[in-house]
Amino acid sequence: MTAQSRRRFLGFLVAAPTLAVATRAGADALLPQQAHAVIPSLPAPADLVDLGDLFVLAGAPTSGMLVLTVETDGTATFRLPREEVGQGLTTAVAMLVAEELDLPPAAVRVELEDARPELLFNQLTGSSNSVRSLYGPVRRTAAAARARLVAAAAARWNLPAAGLTTADGAVRAPDGRSAPYGTLAVAAADPGLAVPAAAPKPESEHAVVGRPVNRLDARDMVTGRQQYTLDLDVPGAKPCVVRRPPTLGGTVRSVANTAAVRAMPGVLDVVTIPTGVAVVAETFGQALDARAALQVSWGPGPADHLSDADVRARLRAATPPLLVPGLLTPHVDAEFDFAFVSHAPMETNSAVADVRADRAEIWSGLKSPIVARQTIAAELGLPVDRVTVHVVQAGGSFGRRLFFDAALEAAQVSQACRRPVRLMWTRVDDTRHGRMRPATHHRVRATYALGQVLSFEHRVAAVETDFRHGLGEIVTATAASLPLGIGNATLAQTLFLTTVKSPYHFGLTTQTLTEVPTGIPTGSWRSVYSANTRGAEEIVVDEIAARLGQDPYRFRRAFLKNDAQRAVLDRAAREGDWGREMEPGCAQGIAFHEEYKSRTACLVEIDARDRQRVKVTRAVVVADVGRPVNPRGVEAQMIGGLTDAISTTLRAGLHLDKGLPLEGSYSQFHWAQQRDTPREVKVVVLPATGEPGGAGELGVPAAVGAVANAWARATGSKPRSFPLDFDVDFTPYPR
């Protein structure tokens, strides 16, 4: 370490956790539970080990490579190997650091780490995994920093380290002396310093973690100070937009008027790339005008012949038959269709790229920056160590930023035109050509007798979800790209089996996935398979209860597998005043979901008296996420999941028409606006127990089921096709 760097900061690396921690966490789920008079179901794969467990284990070998610095001004800076897309992760991590260092969270800066290939699987943001996988490593990193600061103070005062304490950003001695962290930073960085073993605080002593904290970046976001990709001041970077094909995946055959467009005001270059024709100009207005003037001859895309009806027919044909015959016992059968859905983040795809002959620098909102860096380096013909990829805070993702389309395009354009570029996808680009949640078809059968559910079968057929980002690095990304979809299918089945499970004792329970390749660009969407799969199942649970003449809440309560689940459901029913009298055309709905070591119940009230404008008027969400680092952040996640569910259940979806979605804006996509959200929403986050569970995707599936069940009870109709109101009530933009 140089003298200058030692004066500036104190860096720490800590040892990776042992495997026993994750093994114990997985075993806890299988402890015996209170017996109930139901036909028990065997544990599903996700009951034994879920996707979050796998990511924790995959990240463990490199979790000792986290970097925390203590500055000479007494503040701390943590380099976060994840992306912040609005989920509040930077605030949660700041709280973890602040807890161990005895600092206020506002004194902790969390900066997004550049792509670091040496982190392997430990820089992927997704699967409700970030807090779960970082909770232990961040605390150990900060505890090690605290130990070094205490050791430096002990050496300065010639006192035993065991007798010193920390508080308010300072080390304190029993005789009243105090040393602010900033005055100890240089001494604490001394490699020869004798430092006692460090351990995180007992959770019983937490004073910051577990308390509601407002987002540290909230003021910057609402005042416009927060910088996103297109706000960055990269010298010489010129605006760039891309003319995209009239169908998904179409190719450029020729451009008839390149010279004329290059001569338009402000135009600097016109470049053909694999995804379209890019225009670089002095302003975005000039770039958009030039893009509109291009005369392009297009080649076909892989899905030109597909429209919604074709996709539904292919999915229905691909759905495997049910195994348990419906002839010998009473049964409930149901089939469901879910439309394609856009991720629709507030910030569209964007990137800044500066590619030179011997190096490249990229800025973008990225959830898988390692594979982005590796792929871009290969595309540019540069060594990986000559490509720098900066991760920029993004305005939403919902799974979309697992792919790095804009960053790759920007790099291609910058290399071709030999200048830095600032590439923006328009809202129409993002809605029509962005990746989307796959359409799915569901076939469910539940058999019952004597008040018991004997079997529950669920067959899911889905348009193939693209997982070619792998686990965030090039090896698994390459494996996912193997011919005939072998690698992608393996990842899909693994994700399905380690996330989707039934929380009920419904006898013989099976859930299977069949994916259908179509050439349509897809990607993981919040809650991935669970939003549709578990949403559909919660509808069927209501229908079984009705067939058996039982109340939907009490029926669920009787068949849930353990007391922790029942506690969540009971709290939702109590807080939501389940069963209260409602006016005709209005009704309550309730549903439950468990995933990633967390569980939630949702109760909503719906007003369907105007069938053209059905509205959720009230909602209660109860969440048990194990140990909530920031309960206010969990509350925000649950409200976000509720909004997503209201949108996609009632009105929001994409109409595929001859290889292209018709929707091109928020007004056409019909995402829930403020007037569509319930005026009364109550979120209850249960007290801490054990380790943190996942929260980012937890809130969607139960809310889907609750909204659909309320609609069914209010209208007397069975919901089968989603969104429920899916008319084309707009004039599509030109292709």
N, C-alpha and C positions, 0 to 999 in steps of 0.2 A: 504494500500500500504506500503510495507516495505521501510526502509530507502534506501536500495541498489537500489530498483526499482525506487524510486523517484529520485535518483541521475541520473539514466540512461535514463529515458524517462518520457514523459507526455502523458497520455492516455485520449482519449475522446470517449464518447458515446453521440449521439444526438437523438432528438425526431424524430419519424417517420413522414413522410409527411401526409397531410390530403387527404381524398378521393376527395375533390373538384378539386385538381390539375388535376388528371387523367380524371375526368368527363368533365372538361372544354376542355381538349385536344381532347377527343373524339367528343365533340359537334362541334368543329371548322370545322370538315370535312363535316358537314351537312349544313353549312351556304349557303344561296342562291347564285347561280352562274349566270353568264350572260346567258340569254336564247339564244338558237340556233334553227334553223329550222330542228330539227331532232325529231324522236319519242323517248321520254325519257325512260330510264330504271329505275326501282325502285332500291333503294340502296340494295346492297348485304349485308349479315351479316358482312363481313369484312370491309364494308364502315362504319358500325355503331360501331363496336368494333373489333379490330384485335387481333391476338394472343399476340402481344407485349403488348397491353393494359392489357390483362389478366395477363401476367407475372409481369407487373409493379404493378398491384393491389395485386397479390399474394405475392409479395416480400415486400410490404409496411409495414406490421406489424413488420417485423424484420429489416427494413432498418435503425433503430436506433441502431443497434448492430455492426456497422462498427467501426473499430479501427484504429486510426492514432496516431503515436508517434512522438514526437519531441525530437531528441537526444541532448545530451550536446555538440556535435560538430556542432550543428546548422542545421543538415540535418533532413529530415522528412522521416518516413517510414509508408507506408499504407499497411494494410493487405487486399489483394484483394480476395473477395469470388467468384472468377470466375477463369477459366482456360485460360492461354495464349497459343494459338496453332499456332501463327504466324500471327494473325489478327491485331496485334499492339495495343491490349487493354491496356497493361501495360504502354505504352507511353501515350495514351489518358488519362488514369487515373492520371498519373504523371502530366500531363498538368493541369488537373482540380485542383489538390492539389496545384500545383505551383501558379496557378492563384490566389487562395484565400489567400495563405500565402505570396505572393510576393517573391517567390523563383524562381530561374531558374529550369526548369524541371530536369536538371541533378543532382540537389540537393535533389531530391525526389526518394527514393527507393520504388518500388512496389513489395511486396513479396506475393506469392500465399498462400492463407489461407489453413490450414489443414481442413479436413472434420469437419464441426460443425453442428451436427444434430439440434441444437437449432435455426439455421437459416431457418429451414423448406424448403420453396420453393425458398429461396434466394441464393442458391449456384449452380444453374444449368446454364450452359453456352450453349446458343443456341437460335434459332429463332431471330437472329439479335437483341437481347434484351439487351446486356450488357450495352452499353452506354446509351440506353434509360432508363433503370431502375436505373442506378448508377449516372446519371448526377446530379440530385437534391441531393440525400443523400451524395455523396462525397463532393459536394460543401458546404453543410451545416456542414458536419463534419470538413472540413478545416476552414470554417468561425468561428466555435466554438473554434477551436484551436487558430486562430488569436486573437479572443476576449480575451481569457485567457492570452495570451502572452502580449497583450496590457494592460490588468488589472494588471499583475505582474509588468510591467514597471511603470504604474501609481502609484502603491503602493510604489515602490522603490523610485520614485522621488517626491512623494507627489504632483502629478499633476492630473488634471481631465483626465480620459481616453478619453473623447471626443476630447481633443485637440491633441492627439497623432496620428501618422501615421505609416505605415509600408512600407518598401522598401528594396530590396536586402537582405532579410533575417535578418532584424533588425527592432526594434521599435525606432522611432525617435520623439524627443521632439521639440517644436517650438524654444527653445533656442539653438538648435544644438546638444544636447546630443543624443547619440545613444547606444542602447543595443542590441547586436546580440542575436538571438533566443536562442542559446546554453546557454548563461549566464542567461536566464530567465526560462529555462525548469523546473528546480526543484521548483522554486517559483510558477510557473504557475500551477503546479500539486497539489498545496495545496487545499484540499477540502473546506477550509474556505474562500478562496479568493472570494471577491465580484466581480462578472463578469456581465457586462451589456448584454442585449439581443444581440444576434449575427444574422446576415443575410448575405447571399452571396452577392458579388458585383453585381451591375446592369450589365447586359450583355453589355450595351453600354460602360462600362469601361474596358472590357476585353482587356488585352494586350498579353496574351499567347494563350488562347483558341481562335480558329479560324484562327491561323497563321500556315503555314506549318512547321512541325517539323520532322526531321529525327528520325527514331526509336532509342530509347536509347540503345537497345540491338543489334543494327545492327553490330557494330564492333566485338562484342563477337561472333556473329553467323558466320561471314565470316572468323574469325581467329581461330575458334575452341575452344574458351574459354567458350562459352555457354555450360552449363552442361544439358544433357538430362538424362533420367532414367538410361540407361546403363552406363553412365559416373560416376554415384555416387559411392563414396567410402564407401560402407557399410561393416564393418568388417566381414570377413568370408563368404560373399555371393559368392556362386559358380555358374558358368555358367550352364544354363539349357535350353534344347529344348524339344519339344514334337513331337513324331511320331503321325501323324494325319491320320484318316481313308481315304480310297479311295473314299468315297462319303460323302457328307455333312451330318453331324449329325450321322455318323456311330458309332458303339459302339465296345468296346474291348470284345471279347469272351475269348481269352487266348493268352498268350505269351509263345512260345515254347522254347526259349533259354535265359531266364532271367539270369541264372547263368553264361552262357558263356559271355554275354554282360557285366555283372558286373565285369568280370575278364579282360576286355579289358583295355589297358593303360589309366590311368587317370580317369577311371569311378569310381564315388563315390556311385551312387545308381541308381536304375531303379524303377520307381513308376508308377502304373496304376492310372489314374484319370478319371473322367467321359468323358473327351474330347479326350483321347488318352493315350499314354505311354510316360512318361517323363524320360529323362536321365539327371543326374547331374554329372558333371565332372570337372576336374581341369581347362580345357580350352574349349572354344566353339568348336574348331576344334575337340577335342576328343569327345565332346558331339555329334557333328554332325556325326562323324564316327560311334559311337555306335548306334545312332538312325537309321542309314542306315542299320546296321547289325541286327536289331530286326526282329524276325519272329513272326508276329502278325496275329491271326485269327480274322477277323472283322465281326461284325453283321451289318445288313443293316441300312441305314438311312431313314428318312421319305420321301425323294425325289428321291430315286434311279431310279425310273421309268421315271423321267421327263427329257426331253431335250427341246431345244428352241421351236421346232414345237409344242410340247405338251402344253407348257406354253401359246404360242400364241393362240392355239385353245381354251384353257380353258378361256382365257381372252375375246376372241371374243364371246364365248358362254355366258359369264356372263354380257356382256355389255347390259344394258337395252335399249329397243326400244326408238326411238325418238317420241315425242308426236305430234309435228306439222307435218301434212302430207305434202309431197312434191308434191302433185298432183295439187293443186289449185293455186299455185303461183310460180314464178321463185325462184330457190334456188341453193345454193352451198352446196354440200355434200363432206365430206372428212373423211377418216379413217387413223389413224397413229399407228405405233408400235415403241416403244422405248425399247431397249435391257437393260438387267441388266448392272450395272456399278459399278466398284470397287471404294472405297473411295481413295485408293492409296496414302496415306500420305507418305512423305519422310521417316519419322520415323515409322517403323513397330510397332505393338503391343509389349509392353515390361513392365516388372514390377520387382521390388525387394521386397522380403518378408522375414521377420524374425519372425517366429512363435514359441513361447515358450509355456510351459504348461499352464501358467496363463496370457499370454498377446501376442499381435501380433503388428507388425509394418510393414506398407506397403508403398511403394513409386511407383507412376505411374502417367502418364499423364491422368487426369480424368476430364470430363466435368460434371459428376454427382457424386461427391465424397461422398455425404451423403448416398445415397442408396448403393453405393459400400461398405462403412464402415458397414452399417447395414446388408447387405447381407453376407459379409465376416464373420462378427461376428456370425451370425446364422449358417453359414456353419462350422465354427470352434468350435462351442459350447461355445463361450465366451461371456460375457456381452459386450455390445457396448462400454462401457467406458473403457474396457481393450484392445480395438483395436484402434490404431492410424493410420490414413491414410493421408500421405503427398501428396499434389498435386504438380507435377513436370511439368515445362514448356515442351510442346510437339512440335514435328516437324510436324505440320499439323494434321488435323482431318477431316474437311468437314462433320462432323456429326458422324464419326466413334467412337470417344472417349466418346460419350454418354453412351456407354456400356463399361464394365470393365472386359472383358473376361480374359485378361492377368493377371490382379491383382488377380482375383479369382483363376486362375490356379496356380499362384505363391504361394498363401497362402495354397492351397491344397497340393502342392508338399512339401513346407517347413514343414508343419505339419507332413506329412507322413515320410519324411526322417530326421526330427529333426535337420535341419540345415538351415541357411539363403541361399536363392537361388536368382539368377539373371536370370530371364526367358526372352527369346527372341523368338518372332515369326520371321521366315525367310521371305524373300520377297515372296517366293512361298506360304508359310502358309498364309500370309496376303492377297494375291491376290485370292487364291483359297478358303480358309476357313474363311476369314474375312466376315463381313456383307457387303451387297451390296445394291445399289439403286434398288428398285423393277422394274421389267419390267412392262410396261403399254400399254394399248390399248385405243385409243381415237376415238370416233364417234361424228362428228360435223355436224350440219346443220344450215345454215343461210338462211332465206327467205327474199326477197326484192321485192320492187315494186316502180315505179316512183322515182327512185333514193334514196329511203330510205330503211334501213334495218328494217324489221318488227319483226323478232325474231332471236334469236341466242341460239341454244341448244348444250350443250357439255356433253357427257356421258363418264366418265373415268372408266375403269376397270383396277385394279392394283393388282399385287401380294401383299399380305398383308405386310404392314410396321410394324415392331416390335417396339412397344412403351412401352415395359415392364420395361423401366427405369423410367416410370411415369414422374412426375414433379420434379424428382431428389431426392425423399425420399421414404421411404418404404411403406407408406400408399397407395399412388397413384400407385406405382409400383406393389403392391399386387393387387389392383383393376384392373390394366391392365392385370393381369394374370388370371382373372376369367375364369372358364370353358366356352367352346364354343366360345371363342373369344369376349365375350360380352364387357368386360372392354376395351380390345385393340381397338375394333371397335368404342367404344364411343370416345376414345381419337383421333382416326383417323378421324372420322367425324368432331369433334370439330376443329382439326387442319386444315382440308381441308376448312371448312366453314369460318374460321377466317383468312385465308391467301389468298385463291383464289378468285379473283373478276375480272370483266371486267372493263377497264377504259373507255369504249365506251358506248354511247347511242345507243344501238342496239335493241330497243324495248323490247319485252318480252325475258329476258335473264335468262337461267337456266344452272347451272353447278352442276353435281352430281358425287359422288364417289361410286363405288362398289369394295370392296376388296375381293380377293380370297386367302384363306389359302392354302399354299403349303408345309410347313415345311422347306422352304429355308430360311437361316438366312439373314435377311434384317435389315436395319436401315435407319434413316433419312440421306439423302444426300443433300448437299448444295442446298438450295431453295426448298427442300422436294417436295411437289406436284407441285409447280409453274413452275419449270424448264421445265417439259414436258407439263403440261397443258397449261400454257400461251405461251410457245414456239409454240405449235400446233395452238393455236388460232391466233397468229400473222401471221402464214402461211396462215390461212384461210382469215384473213383480207386482205392480198395481193390479194388473189383469188377473193374475193368479189369486190375489187376495179377494178381488171381486167375485171370482168364480166360487171361492170357498166361503163367501159371505162374511169376510173379515175386514176390519178397519186397516187401511194401508200402513199406518204407523205401527199399530200393534202387531200386525202380521210380520213386518220387518223385524220388530223387536224380538219376536219369538224365534226367528230363524237366524239372526246374526250369530257369529261364532264366539264372541267373547264379550266380557264386561266393558272393556275399553270402548268397543264399538257402540254398545248400548248406551253408555254414558253420553256419547256425542249425540246420538239420535234422540235420547230423552231430553237433553238440554234444548235441542232445536224445537221439539214439539212443545216444550214448556214456554220457551221464549216467544214462539210464534203463535201461541194460543191455538194449538191444533184442534180442529173440530168445531170452531166457533161458527155461528150462523152467518151465512153469506147470502147476498141478494141473488135472485135468479140470473144466470149468465155470468156469475162470478164464482170462483172456487179456490180452494187451497190445493197445493201439490207438495209432496215430500219425497225425498230420495236420499240415498246414502252412497258413499264411495270411500274406498281405502286404497292407497297406493304409496310407494316410497316411504314406508314406515309411518305414514300419517293417515288421518281419517277425517272425513267431514260429512256433515248432513246439511241439507238445504231445504228450507220451507219457503214457498212463495205463495202469494195471492195474485190472481189474475182477473182481469175484467175483459170478458169476451162478448159483451153486449153489442159492441160494434165490431162485426167480424172483419171489417176492412181495416181496423186499427186496434187489434188486440194489444192489451197493455198489462205488463206486470206492475202491480201497484205497491207491493210490499214484499220484503224478503228478509229472512233470517238465515244466517250461515254460522254454523258452529264448527270450529276447526281444532283438532288435536294434532299438533305437528311435533310432538315430543317435547323438545326444548326450543321455544321460540327465542331467537337471538334478539329480534326487534318485533314485538307484537304489533306495532303500528305498521310495519312492513308486511307482516302476514295479513293484517286486515286489508291492506291495499291489494294484495294478491288475490284475496277472496272476492273483493269487489270487482276486480278485473276479470276474474273467471266467470263471475255471475253475468257481467256485461257481455262477454263473449258468448255465453250460453243463450242469453236472451236474443242476441243478434242472430246466431246461426240456427236457433230453433224456430224463430218466428219469421224472419224476413231475409237474412243475408246469405247469399250464395252466388255462384257463377253459373251462367247458362253457356254451355259449350255449343257452338254453332259452326259446323264445317271447319273444325280445327282451330277455333279462336273463341275465347270468352267474349260475350257481348258487352259485359260491364266494363266501364273504363274510368269510373270515378266513385267517390264515396256516395254521391247522390244516387247513382245507379246501383251500387252494391248494397245499399240499404243497411249499412251498419247502424246499430242503435245510436240514436242521437240523445241529447240530454232529455228531451221530452219523452223518450221511450224508456227511460230508466226509472225504477221505482223511487217514489219520493221518500219512502221510509225503508232504510236498509240498516240492519243491525248485524254486526259481526262479533262473535264471541270466540276469543282465543283461549283455550283451556290452559290451566297452569302447567308449568314445566314438569316433565318427567323424562328421565333418560337422556338419550342423545337426540340431536336435531333430526327431524325427518324432512322430506321434501315438501315444498309449498308452492312452487311456481306453476305447476300444472294441476294441482289438487282440486282447485275450485271449479273446474269446468264440468266434469261428468255428472256429479250429483245435481248441479244446477240445470243441466240439459234435461235430466230425468224429471226434476221437480216442475220445471216450466211445462214440459210436455204433459205430465200427469195433471197439472192444474187445468191446462187447456182441455184435456179429455173430460174432466169432471165438469167443467163449465159448459162445454158444448154438447156433451153426450156422444161425441165422435171419437173414434180410435185414431190417434196420430200414426201415420205410416210413412209419410214422405216429407223430408226436411230440406229446406225450411218449409214451414206450413203454408205461408203466403209467398208464392214464388212466380208471380206473373211478370212478364216483360212489360213494365209500365213506363218505358222510356224509349227514346230514339237513340240507338247505338251510334257511337262515333264511327266515322269512316275507317275502313281497314287500312 
